[in-house]
Amino acid sequence: MLPEHFPTPTLYRADAGEPSLRWGIVGPGWIAGEFAKALRAHTSQRLVAVSSRSSERGGEFAAAHGIDRVHTSLDALVNDPEVDVIYVATPPSDHLRVGLAAIAAGKHVLIEKPIVVSAAEARQLTDAARSAGTLVMEGMWTRYLPQTSVIQQLLADRVLGDISAVLADHGQSIAAGPEHRLFRPELGGGALLDLGIYPVQFSSMVLGAPTEVLASGRMTDTRVDAFSTLVLTHEGGAQSTLHSSIVARTPMTGVIAGSEASIVLDGPFYNPTTFSIVGADYLSTPITWADPTGLQWFDGLAWEANALARFVGEGRVESPVHTHEETISILATIDEARAQLARR
């Protein structure tokens, strides 16, 4: 039977007792700009510094987002005594270096997904943070969106019954040539690390780590994965079918299929979105959940920033919503899939 009422979402709202941290940004590109706008509009966090190798680029970013200080070296930013937490938005190949430098300087760190480019690097980074007593967190913003907590509660209440399948896709058509970072293996390019990580984390959230990974797809001429489909088998026999692509746009939807009902998330499923529950009966009428907060698109990045501040205030060194071990496990799945694709 479908629920009469949806669970109340967990909301990482501003001014809920979390400290107002002073943030520095490394890598003032597009996503950093979206993060900065969300931070200023929907949190009580403060942007105080930015680091860029180009003083001109750093200055333009600072002027656009009300930032006082521009540093032209990473060392200057991480050792700035007026900075509490570093947001890392460089290419993934540089995430480990920047993250370790921030941790060594005693800063908390929020690193854009993928947190690093392999499970081994993730273990190194999180071990360093744990030893230093600082919080390091992957910018997997989907985990902090209101819809996610509602879905998790529905799963915990077994509204869907026994889960047999998870389906998710994330494909975008990247029109840029081989110079684009997603086509460059030395920068951590490829569909899986940048886009496919969303379907993989979705599967992980619902079914946990897989017991078997099968990957089929195609590589680009530059030797990154252009597109692939992963079939993951989980304990108990449930399967996840996950697609990612940098050469074609896909619906970007997500499905959790159970014996009693299924959840269907509208695309892009990893953004603030709506979802429906439909009963197992063929003629079942879906019921729809809509985000009550009004935050849309990249405004939703504010939730992860508020969450990090809350966790820091609670004295945590990792996110309870997206733990270090799960972060490492997700990258281990991607490692195996990428290795299979590279052998083709």
C-alpha positions as CSV (number, residue, x, y, z in Angstrom):
1,M,0.0,0.0,0.0
2,L,1.3,3.4,-0.9
3,P,1.9,5.9,2.0
4,E,-0.8,8.4,2.8
5,H,1.9,11.0,3.7
6,F,5.5,11.4,2.7
7,P,8.2,11.5,5.4
8,T,9.4,14.9,6.5
9,P,12.7,15.7,4.8
10,T,15.9,16.3,6.8
11,L,16.9,19.9,5.9
12,Y,20.3,21.3,6.4
13,R,19.0,24.8,6.8
14,A,21.1,27.8,7.6
15,D,21.1,29.3,11.1
16,A,20.3,26.0,12.7
17,G,23.1,26.3,15.3
18,E,26.0,25.6,12.9
19,P,29.1,27.8,13.1
20,S,29.6,30.5,10.4
21,L,32.8,29.3,8.9
22,R,35.2,31.3,6.8
23,W,35.7,29.7,3.4
24,G,38.4,29.8,0.8
25,I,38.0,28.5,-2.7
26,V,40.7,26.7,-4.9
27,G,39.9,26.6,-8.6
28,P,37.7,29.5,-9.5
29,G,35.8,27.9,-12.5
30,W,32.2,27.4,-13.4
31,I,31.2,25.1,-10.6
32,A,33.0,27.2,-8.0
33,G,31.0,30.1,-9.2
34,E,27.7,28.2,-8.7
35,F,28.8,27.1,-5.3
36,A,29.8,30.7,-4.3
37,K,26.4,32.0,-5.4
38,A,24.5,29.3,-3.4
39,L,26.7,29.9,-0.4
40,R,26.0,33.6,-0.3
41,A,22.3,33.3,-1.0
42,H,21.3,30.4,1.2
43,T,23.8,30.0,4.0
44,S,25.4,31.9,6.9
45,Q,28.8,30.8,5.7
46,R,31.3,33.4,4.6
47,L,33.5,33.5,1.5
48,V,36.7,35.3,2.4
49,A,39.5,34.1,0.0
50,V,40.1,32.5,-3.4
51,S,43.3,31.0,-4.8
52,S,44.2,31.0,-8.5
53,R,47.5,30.8,-10.4
54,S,46.1,33.7,-12.5
55,S,45.8,36.8,-10.4
56,E,43.5,38.3,-13.1
57,R,41.2,35.3,-13.0
58,G,41.2,35.2,-9.2
59,G,40.5,38.9,-9.1
60,E,37.5,38.6,-11.4
61,F,36.1,35.8,-9.4
62,A,36.6,37.7,-6.1
63,A,34.9,40.8,-7.6
64,A,32.0,38.7,-8.8
65,H,31.4,37.0,-5.5
66,G,32.3,39.6,-2.9
67,I,35.6,38.0,-1.8
68,D,38.2,40.2,-0.1
69,R,41.4,38.3,-0.6
70,V,43.0,36.7,-3.7
71,H,46.0,34.4,-3.3
72,T,48.1,33.3,-6.2
73,S,49.4,30.1,-4.5
74,L,47.9,27.2,-2.8
75,D,50.2,27.5,0.2
76,A,49.1,31.1,0.8
77,L,45.4,30.1,0.9
78,V,45.7,27.0,3.1
79,N,48.0,28.9,5.5
80,D,45.7,31.9,5.6
81,P,44.7,32.2,9.3
82,E,41.4,33.8,8.3
83,V,40.3,30.7,6.5
84,D,38.6,27.7,8.3
85,V,37.5,25.5,5.4
86,I,38.7,25.0,1.8
87,Y,36.4,24.2,-1.1
88,V,38.3,22.4,-3.9
89,A,37.1,22.8,-7.4
90,T,40.2,22.0,-9.4
91,P,40.4,19.2,-12.0
92,P,40.1,15.8,-10.2
93,S,43.7,14.9,-10.9
94,D,44.7,17.7,-8.5
95,H,42.2,16.9,-5.7
96,L,44.6,14.8,-3.7
97,R,47.4,17.3,-3.7
98,V,45.2,20.2,-2.7
99,G,43.3,18.2,-0.1
100,L,46.4,16.9,1.6
101,A,47.8,20.5,1.7
102,A,44.7,21.8,3.3
103,I,44.6,19.0,5.8
104,A,48.2,19.5,6.7
105,A,47.4,23.2,7.4
106,G,44.6,22.1,9.7
107,K,41.7,23.2,7.5
108,H,38.4,21.4,6.9
109,V,37.9,20.4,3.3
110,L,35.0,20.1,0.9
111,I,36.2,18.6,-2.4
112,E,34.1,18.5,-5.5
113,K,33.2,15.0,-6.8
114,P,35.0,12.9,-7.5
115,I,36.8,13.5,-4.3
116,V,39.9,12.0,-5.9
117,V,40.5,9.7,-8.9
118,S,40.8,6.3,-7.2
119,A,39.9,4.3,-4.1
120,A,43.6,4.2,-3.1
121,E,43.8,8.0,-3.2
122,A,40.6,8.3,-1.3
123,R,42.0,6.0,1.4
124,Q,45.2,8.2,1.6
125,L,43.2,11.4,1.9
126,T,40.7,10.2,4.5
127,D,43.4,8.6,6.6
128,A,45.3,11.9,6.6
129,A,42.1,13.8,7.6
130,R,41.3,11.4,10.4
131,S,44.8,11.6,11.8
132,A,44.7,15.4,11.7
133,G,41.3,15.6,13.2
134,T,39.9,17.7,10.3
135,L,36.7,17.1,8.4
136,V,37.1,16.1,4.8
137,M,33.9,15.6,2.7
138,E,33.2,14.8,-0.9
139,G,30.9,17.4,-2.6
140,M,28.3,14.8,-3.4
141,W,25.6,17.3,-3.1
142,T,22.8,14.9,-4.0
143,R,23.2,13.2,-0.6
144,Y,22.2,16.4,1.2
145,L,19.2,17.4,-0.9
146,P,15.8,17.1,0.7
147,Q,14.6,14.4,-1.6
148,T,17.3,12.0,-0.6
149,S,16.3,11.9,3.1
150,V,12.7,11.3,2.1
151,I,13.7,8.4,-0.2
152,Q,16.0,6.9,2.5
153,Q,13.1,7.0,5.0
154,L,10.8,5.3,2.5
155,L,13.4,2.6,2.1
156,A,13.9,2.2,5.8
157,D,10.1,1.8,6.2
158,R,10.1,-0.8,3.5
159,V,7.4,1.0,1.5
160,L,8.9,-0.5,-1.7
161,G,9.2,-4.1,-0.3
162,D,12.2,-6.1,-1.5
163,I,14.4,-4.1,-3.9
164,S,15.4,-6.0,-7.0
165,A,16.7,-3.3,-9.3
166,V,18.2,0.2,-9.4
167,L,18.3,2.0,-12.7
168,A,20.1,5.3,-13.3
169,D,21.7,7.3,-16.1
170,H,23.7,10.4,-16.5
171,G,24.7,11.4,-20.0
172,Q,25.7,14.8,-21.4
173,S,26.9,15.7,-24.8
174,I,30.3,17.5,-24.3
175,A,30.8,19.3,-27.6
176,A,34.3,20.6,-26.8
177,G,37.2,18.9,-28.5
178,P,39.9,16.7,-27.1
179,E,41.4,19.6,-25.1
180,H,38.4,19.6,-22.8
181,R,39.3,18.2,-19.4
182,L,36.7,15.4,-19.6
183,F,38.6,14.0,-22.6
184,R,42.0,14.2,-21.0
185,P,43.1,11.2,-18.9
186,E,45.8,13.1,-17.1
187,L,43.1,15.4,-15.6
188,G,40.9,12.5,-14.4
189,G,38.6,12.7,-17.5
190,G,36.0,10.3,-18.7
191,A,32.3,9.8,-18.2
192,L,32.4,7.6,-15.1
193,L,34.4,9.7,-12.8
194,D,32.6,13.0,-13.6
195,L,29.1,11.9,-14.5
196,G,28.8,8.2,-13.8
197,I,29.7,8.7,-10.1
198,Y,26.1,10.0,-9.6
199,P,24.4,6.8,-10.7
200,V,27.0,4.7,-8.8
201,Q,26.5,6.6,-5.6
202,F,22.7,6.3,-6.1
203,S,23.1,2.5,-6.4
204,S,25.4,2.4,-3.3
205,M,22.9,4.4,-1.2
206,V,20.1,1.9,-2.0
207,L,21.9,-1.4,-2.3
208,G,25.4,-1.0,-0.9
209,A,28.6,-2.1,-2.5
210,P,28.3,-4.6,-5.3
211,T,29.6,-8.1,-5.2
212,E,30.2,-8.1,-9.0
213,V,30.9,-5.4,-11.5
214,L,30.4,-5.9,-15.3
215,A,31.2,-2.9,-17.6
216,S,30.6,-2.5,-21.3
217,G,31.3,0.6,-23.3
218,R,33.6,2.5,-25.6
219,M,36.7,4.6,-25.1
220,T,37.5,7.8,-26.8
221,D,40.6,8.3,-29.1
222,T,42.2,10.0,-26.1
223,R,41.6,6.9,-24.0
224,V,39.0,7.9,-21.5
225,D,35.6,6.2,-21.3
226,A,33.1,7.9,-23.7
227,F,30.1,5.9,-22.5
228,S,29.4,2.7,-20.6
229,T,26.8,0.6,-19.0
230,L,27.5,-1.0,-15.7
231,V,25.6,-4.0,-14.4
232,L,26.3,-4.4,-10.7
233,T,25.2,-7.4,-8.7
234,H,24.5,-7.0,-5.0
235,E,24.2,-9.3,-2.0
236,G,20.9,-11.1,-2.2
237,G,20.9,-10.9,-6.0
238,A,19.5,-7.4,-6.7
239,Q,21.1,-5.6,-9.7
240,S,21.9,-2.1,-10.7
241,T,22.0,-1.0,-14.3
242,L,23.9,2.3,-14.6
243,H,24.7,4.3,-17.7
244,S,27.0,7.3,-18.2
245,S,28.1,9.2,-21.3
246,I,30.1,12.3,-22.4
247,V,28.9,12.0,-26.0
248,A,25.1,11.9,-25.7
249,R,22.5,13.5,-23.5
250,T,20.3,11.0,-21.7
251,P,17.1,11.5,-19.6
252,M,19.2,11.4,-16.3
253,T,16.4,9.7,-14.4
254,G,16.6,7.2,-11.5
255,V,14.5,4.2,-10.5
256,I,14.3,2.1,-7.4
257,A,12.2,-1.0,-8.2
258,G,10.7,-3.1,-5.3
259,S,8.2,-5.9,-4.9
260,E,5.5,-3.6,-3.5
261,A,6.2,-0.3,-5.3
262,S,8.9,1.7,-7.2
263,I,10.3,5.2,-6.9
264,V,10.9,7.1,-10.2
265,L,13.0,10.3,-9.9
266,D,12.6,12.9,-12.6
267,G,15.7,14.0,-14.4
268,P,18.2,15.2,-13.6
269,F,17.8,12.9,-10.6
270,Y,20.9,14.1,-8.8
271,N,19.6,17.7,-8.8
272,P,16.8,19.1,-6.7
273,T,13.9,17.2,-8.3
274,T,10.5,15.6,-7.9
275,F,9.8,11.9,-7.7
276,S,6.9,9.5,-7.8
277,I,5.9,6.3,-6.1
278,V,3.9,3.8,-8.1
279,G,2.5,0.6,-6.8
280,A,3.4,-2.8,-8.2
281,D,-0.1,-3.2,-9.7
282,Y,-0.1,-2.3,-13.4
283,L,-2.9,0.2,-13.1
284,S,-1.6,1.8,-9.9
285,T,-1.8,5.6,-9.8
286,P,1.5,7.3,-8.9
287,I,1.7,9.8,-6.1
288,T,4.3,12.6,-6.4
289,W,6.6,14.3,-3.9
290,A,7.8,17.8,-4.7
291,D,10.6,19.7,-2.9
292,P,8.9,22.1,-0.5
293,T,11.9,24.4,0.0
294,G,11.9,26.3,-3.3
295,L,15.7,25.8,-3.9
296,Q,16.2,24.7,-7.5
297,W,19.1,23.7,-9.7
298,F,22.5,24.8,-8.2
299,D,21.0,26.6,-5.3
300,G,20.9,23.1,-3.9
301,L,24.7,23.3,-3.4
302,A,23.9,25.3,-0.3
303,W,22.6,22.1,1.5
304,E,26.1,20.5,1.5
305,A,27.8,23.6,2.7
306,N,25.3,23.9,5.6
307,A,25.8,20.2,6.3
308,L,29.6,20.6,6.5
309,A,29.3,23.5,8.9
310,R,26.9,21.5,11.1
311,F,29.2,18.5,11.1
312,V,32.1,20.7,12.1
313,G,30.1,22.2,14.9
314,E,29.3,18.7,16.1
315,G,33.0,17.8,16.1
316,R,32.8,15.2,13.3
317,V,35.7,14.3,11.0
318,E,33.5,12.7,8.3
319,S,30.0,13.0,7.0
320,P,27.5,10.6,8.6
321,V,25.4,10.9,5.4
322,H,28.2,10.0,3.0
323,T,30.9,8.3,5.0
324,H,34.6,7.8,4.1
325,E,34.1,4.1,3.7
326,E,31.3,4.5,1.3
327,T,33.2,7.2,-0.6
328,I,36.1,4.7,-1.0
329,S,33.7,1.9,-1.9
330,I,32.1,3.9,-4.7
331,L,35.5,4.8,-6.2
332,A,36.5,1.1,-5.9
333,T,33.5,0.2,-8.1
334,I,34.5,2.9,-10.6
335,D,38.1,1.7,-10.5
336,E,37.0,-1.8,-11.5
337,A,34.6,-0.5,-14.2
338,R,37.3,1.7,-15.7
339,A,39.8,-1.1,-15.7
340,Q,37.4,-3.3,-17.6
341,L,36.7,-0.7,-20.2
342,A,40.4,0.1,-20.6
343,R,41.0,-3.5,-21.6
344,R,38.5,-3.3,-24.5
